Amino acid sequence: KIFSEINKGEFVTSPKFQFFEGKDGVQHVLKDMLLYRDIQTKAYWPIKSTIELLSEKFFYDLNKERIQRRIYTQGIWPESQKVDIQKNPYMGVGEKFYREIRIAPKEIDFSMGYWIYENKVAFISSKKECFGFIIESKEFKDMMTSQHEAIWKMSKTLSVPEEHTKEFLDEITK
């Protein structure tokens, strides 16, 4: 049963859960977001560990596709997971990147991450456990969004000079 009826003739999708293992599975979890266009997303992401797990090439391609699909992201990274944008220009921020990044307060550290989009929350583990899952549930998405917004308010904006990312943007907009 895909839909369940609720008050006054409204319909909601029944909650769904998908589990994935290994590097390919984790990549699949992140690529699910690329099924959409022109959406707002929120990420709570241990970026350095995730790049080590999935590769710079994977994130280069993921960000290229995300930007082309105009998928806007508000990302939060732990202080311990910041990456050098000069070495990783595909991790830039700003209007052309459809992304803002904030750095969480030092006492907030995490090794797992999640990405909120549409009515879904995609989780990925660390390299040590290497799994991911997607939960499709409006209530769960709303709960995770409120957590993200609370930490977002406490976090500091990451600024990146345009000269560090210009070559990447020029390359993907050809």
Backbone hydrogen bonds, N-H to C=O, Kabsch-Sander energy under -0.5 kcal/mol:
donor,donor_aa,acceptor,acceptor_aa,energy
4,S,12,V,-1.8
6,I,10,E,-2.3
9,G,6,I,-0.8
10,E,7,N,-1.8
12,V,4,S,-1.4
14,S,2,I,-2.0
16,K,136,E,-1.9
18,Q,134,I,-2.2
20,F,132,G,-3.2
22,G,130,C,-2.4
25,G,21,E,-0.9
26,V,22,G,-2.4
27,Q,23,K,-2.4
28,H,24,D,-2.1
29,V,25,G,-2.0
30,L,26,V,-1.8
31,K,27,Q,-2.3
32,D,28,H,-1.3
33,M,30,L,-0.9
34,L,31,K,-1.3
35,L,32,D,-1.7
36,Y,33,M,-1.7
38,D,69,R,-2.9
41,T,72,Y,-2.7
42,K,116,I,-1.9
43,A,74,Q,-2.6
44,Y,114,Y,-3.0
45,W,76,I,-2.9
47,I,45,W,-1.7
48,K,81,Q,-1.0
50,T,46,P,-1.9
51,I,47,I,-2.6
52,E,48,K,-2.0
53,L,49,S,-2.1
54,L,50,T,-2.8
55,S,51,I,-2.8
59,F,55,S,-1.7
60,Y,56,E,-2.7
61,D,57,K,-2.6
62,L,58,F,-2.8
63,N,59,F,-2.6
64,K,60,Y,-2.2
65,E,61,D,-2.4
66,R,62,L,-2.7
67,I,63,N,-2.6
68,Q,64,K,-2.3
69,R,65,E,-1.8
70,R,67,I,-1.5
71,I,66,R,-2.4
72,Y,39,I,-2.3
72,Y,70,R,-0.8
73,T,98,Y,-2.4
74,Q,41,T,-1.7
75,G,73,T,-0.7
75,G,100,E,-3.3
76,I,43,A,-2.0
77,W,102,R,-2.4
81,Q,78,P,-2.1
82,K,79,E,-1.2
85,I,83,V,-0.8
87,K,84,D,-0.6
88,N,84,D,-1.5
91,M,88,N,-2.3
92,G,89,P,-1.2
94,G,99,R,-3.2
97,F,94,G,-0.8
98,Y,94,G,-0.7
98,Y,95,E,-0.9
99,R,94,G,-1.7
100,E,73,T,-2.5
102,R,75,G,-2.6
103,I,156,K,-3.3
104,A,77,W,-2.8
104,A,102,R,-0.6
108,I,105,P,-2.5
109,D,107,E,-0.8
113,G,124,I,-2.3
114,Y,44,Y,-2.0
115,W,122,A,-2.2
116,I,42,K,-3.8
117,Y,120,K,-2.2
118,E,40,Q,-0.5
120,K,117,Y,-3.1
121,V,135,I,-2.2
122,A,115,W,-2.8
123,F,121,V,-0.5
123,F,133,F,-3.2
124,I,113,G,-2.3
125,S,131,F,-2.8
129,E,126,S,-0.5
130,C,126,S,-3.0
132,G,20,F,-2.7
133,F,123,F,-1.9
134,I,18,Q,-2.3
135,I,121,V,-2.5
136,E,16,K,-2.6
136,E,134,I,-0.5
137,S,119,N,-1.8
137,S,135,I,-0.7
141,K,137,S,-2.7
142,D,138,K,-2.7
143,M,139,E,-2.1
144,M,140,F,-2.5
145,T,141,K,-2.3
146,S,142,D,-1.9
147,Q,143,M,-1.7
148,H,144,M,-2.5
149,E,145,T,-2.7
150,A,146,S,-1.7
151,I,147,Q,-2.1
152,W,148,H,-2.8
153,K,149,E,-1.8
154,M,150,A,-0.8
155,S,151,I,-1.0
155,S,152,W,-0.8
156,K,103,I,-2.3
158,L,101,I,-3.0
159,S,157,T,-0.6
164,H,161,P,-1.8
165,T,162,E,-1.5
166,K,162,E,-1.7
169,L,165,T,-2.2
170,D,166,K,-2.9
171,E,167,E,-2.2
172,I,168,F,-2.2
173,T,169,L,-1.4
174,K,171,E,-0.7
